[in-house]
Each structure stands twice: as C-alpha cells, then as structure tokens.
C-alpha cells in the first residue's frame, strides 16, 4: 500500500495569478494575502511550487498527497474556478503523486469535494451537494471555514478556538443525522474533528448514549501530537484515523513522528487512506 497524506493544500499557478489580478479581497499583493474575513497574512509562495512539494513528500516518506483548497480562504466562485483549472494541471504534472479534491462542487476527475465545517453543520443546506457526491462515489473532506477572531484576540485564536468549535459542530451534526441519511458516503474530518473524540464521554453523560464507531467516518491527524492521537485511537479505534499534515501551513514533522511512535503508521498512513480513497 502507498503511504498517503490526506490533508495538504496547494495553490496552483492559475489560482496565484487570479489572486494577484484581483482588485478587491481576497487578493495577493506581493507576499501578503488579504482575505475578506480573516485579515492579512504573509505567505511563502515557494511552498506551493510543485517540485518543492514533491521533494517534501520524498523527505517524509509519503507516496501520495491529497490536495485541496482550504475553505478558510473564503474564495468566491471565480477564484475556485481558477483553482479547479490549475490543480488539474498540477495533478497531471505530478505523475500520480497528487490526488485533488474540488471545493463545494462535484467534478469529474476529482476524488471528492472539500466543504467548510459550517456548511456540514447545516445538513439541510448541504443536501444537494451530498446527494450528488454520494451518487458520484467521491468522498467528503470537512475542513474549517473562516473564523474571524473577536476583537483583541491573539493570532492563535481562530485555529485553536474557532476552527475546532466548527469541526466539533460538523462532526456531531453528521453523527446525529448525516451518517444515517448517507450511510455509504465516506467522510473525512480535519484536525481530529476539532477534538471530537474527547467529547464522547460527555455525549454519553448528557443522554446521547455511547457513540459507536461510525462506518465510513475518518479523522485526520493534522496539528496533533502523541497525547491527542493516543486518546483518539483509544476512543474510536485505529481504523478511524488517517494521517494528514496540513502542509504547507504546518510542519508535518511532529505529527508524523507521533503517528510512527504510536505504531499507527500502517493504519493511518496506508490502510485507512486506501479505504477512504477507494
């Protein structure tokens, strides 16, 4: 089995050009990314160079990366079109080492689609997309969406507080209604579902009953270390975990090292991604 990283982001050249050409937000001005909801950030565009990305996979012993466009960017339809066009070319040029997800759409040649957690938390709004994705046989990647911080909050507030709250809401919305409505749809939740396994005992204590391992539901490991991964594997079983790095946003090293130290590499990097991508 190939070793797979299910959570990477890649900005193809078509998207970078479209961001640079825009007059209004979201846009690129040099190395500064200016977003509508989350503000301004310095970015290293070299991290999206295809050759550098493939070299990173080689360094980490990863054969294939699943790439997506993060909903946190809040891109409008014209920029998503540029992403979809450009990432198809990147996949072709990568010689089988990249698999691409669409964003908010079911498109032939894509392995599935990526949606914001805030979208999945409202299953009624997501129903047409989920119906189409289920019929097409692709998988769903649930990723945090924009989470503007409150006034005066530190820079770490959105990824630590806002993103995880969104992901927990999406995960439990899926358990409460989505898993029975779309039983065959494979669903991947980023960042351990915002720490959802930590809440299962509280779910039982507050009348929700024991939460069994839901079929076709996976959690990626991005940004977490040994303690969180060990708890999640105990709560849901190793078959629920897949390795995701969130590269280039986060250095893959610490999470990948924790996966290997816990003896989860075969399950999280190989067997479980193979089932997800099936």
N, C-alpha and C positions, 0 to 999 in steps of 0.2 A: 504494500500500500504506500501511496505517496504521503509525505508529510505536508500538511496544509495549514496555512494561517488564514482564518476565515474573516478577519477584520483588518483590512488595510484600506487606505484612501489614496487615490491617485488623481491628480489634476492633469488631464491630457492637454496637449498644446492648444487644441481648439477652445477649451474652456479658459485657459490662461489668456489667450488673445481676446476672447469675448469679454472677460472681466476688465482687461486693460482698455478696451474701447468704449466701455460704458461711461455715460456722463453722470449718472446717479448711482447710489448704492443699490446693491452690492457691487463693488468695483475694486480694481487693483491700481494703486498709484506707487509705482516702483516696487518696493518690497512690503508696502503697507496694504493690508487687506482691510477694506472698510465695509462693514456689514450694517444692515438695517437695524437689527435688534440687539446684537451683542457687542457692538462697538468696533474698535480698530485693533489690529494685531500686526506685528511684524512676522513675515513668513519667509522661509528659505525655499525659493522655487527650485533650487537644485535637488531638494529631496523628492521632487516629482519627476526627475529625469529617469527615463526607463532603464538605462544601463545601470545607474546607481541603485535603482530599486532591485534589479535582478542580482546585483552584487550583494545587496543586503540579505536577500534570500539565501544566497550561497553561504554567506558568513554564518547564518543561523541554522543551516542545515534544513531549510524549508524548500520543498519542491514547487509548490503552487501557492499563490496568494489570491484570495477573493477580494476584489477591489470594489469600492462603492464611493458615491459622492455623499458626504455627510449632510444630513438634513439640518444640522446646526448652522450651515451657511445661509439657509433661508433663500435659496436661489429661485428666481422666477422662471416661467416656462422657457423663455428664450435661452437662458443660460443652461438649463437642464438639457435642452436640445443640443447645445454645443458639447456638453459633457457626453451625452449618449453617442454623438457622432465621433468624438475624439477617442473615447475609450474603446470603441470597436476597433479602431486602427491600432491602438496600443496593445490590445489582446492579440491581434494578428502578428504584430511585430515581436511579441514576447515568446513566440514559439511554444505555446502550450503551458507557459508558467504563470499566466494570469487568467482568472475567471472573473467576469464582470457582472455586477448587478445593476439593473436600471433603478431609477428613483421615481416612485409614485406612478409607475406605469408597468404594464406587462408588454414586453417587446421581444419578438423572436430573436434568437441568438444570445439572449441574456439568461443567466442561470436562475434569475428570480428578480425580486424587487426589494428595495430598501425604503422604509417609511419611518417617519418620526413617531416616537412613542406616544406623543399627544394625539396622533391620528388613530393609533390602535386602541387607545384608551376609550375612544368613542366608536364602538364597533358598528353602530348604525351608519356612521359616515364612511367607514372603510368597507362596507359590504360589497359594493360593486367591484372594487379592486380585488378583494379577497376571493370573490366568486370567479373572476377571470383568472387569477393566479392559480387557484385550485384546479381549474379546468385545464390550464396550460401545463401543469406539473412542475412549476417552479417553486422555489422556497422563499419565505418571507424573512427579511432581516429587519429587526426592530432596533432603531438607533435613537439616541436622544435628539430632540429638536432644539431650537433656540430657547434659551432660558436666561433672559435678561436679569442681572442681579439687582437686588434692592439698593437704594441709594446708600452710598458709603460702604458697601460690602467689599471685601478683599477680592483680588483677582481669581482666587481659587474657588469662590462661591458657586458659580454656575456648574463646573464639572463635578464638584464634590456634593453639593446640595441639590441644585436644580435638576441636573441630569439624572441623578439616582432616584429622586422623587418621581420624575416622569416614567422611568423604567419600571419601578415597582407598580405604579398605577396600570401600565400597559400589561405587565405580566399577570397581575391578578384579574384584570379585565378578561384576558384570554382564558385563564382557568375558570372564571365564572360563567363565560358564555361562548367564547370563540372555539375552545377545544372540542365542544360537543357539536357545534354547528359546522365546523370544517375539520372533521377528525383526521382526514388524510393529508392536510396541509402541513408541511414541515416548517417550523418556526424557530428562528434563532434570535435570542435576546442578547444584546450587547451588555457589556460590563456586569455580568452575573445578574442580569435583570435588576440592576440597581441594588443588589444585595437581597434579592427576594428570598433566597433560602434561609436567611437569618430570621424571616418573619413567619416561618411555617408553624413554629410552636405557638406563637401568638395567635395565628389564624385558628388553630385548634382550641386555644383557651377562650377565644371570643365567639365560639359557636360555628366556626367554619368547617369543623371536622378535620380529620387528617387529610393532607393533600398528597395523594399518591403521585408517583412519577407519571407525568402526562406523556402519552405517546407523541412522538414527533416534535417534542419541545426540547430545545437545547439552549444552554447559556454559554456565552463566550467569556474568556478569562481576562480580557483586556484591562490592564492597570492594577490587577490584584496580585498578591503575593501568597506566601505559604499558608498563613493562618486562614485567610478567606477561602482559598481553594480547598484546603483540607475540610473546613466546615461544610462547604458546598458539596463536596464529594460524599461526605457522610450523610448529609441531609437528603440528597437526591440520587446518589449513586454515581460512579464514574461515567456511566453511559450518557449522562446529561450534559457533560462538559466538553467543549471544543476549544482548541487553542485559538485565540485571537489576540493580536498585539496592539491594534490601533496605530500602527506605523503610518506615516512618519510623525504623528502627533506625540507619541510616547515611545521611548526607547524600549524595544522588545525584550532586551536582555533580562531584567529582573523577573518578569512574569514567566518567560520561557525557562529560566533556571528553576523557578519554583515548580513548574509543571514536571520537569525532569526529576527534581529531587524527591517529589512525592510519588514517583513511579506511575505518573499519569500520561506519559508521553505516547504510548501505544494507543490508548483510548482517545485522548484529547487531540492529538496531532494526526492520527491516522484513521482508526476505525470509525470514530464518531463523525468526522468530516466526510468520510466516504458515504456514510448513511445519509447525511444531510444533503450532499450533492447528488445523490442517486436520482 
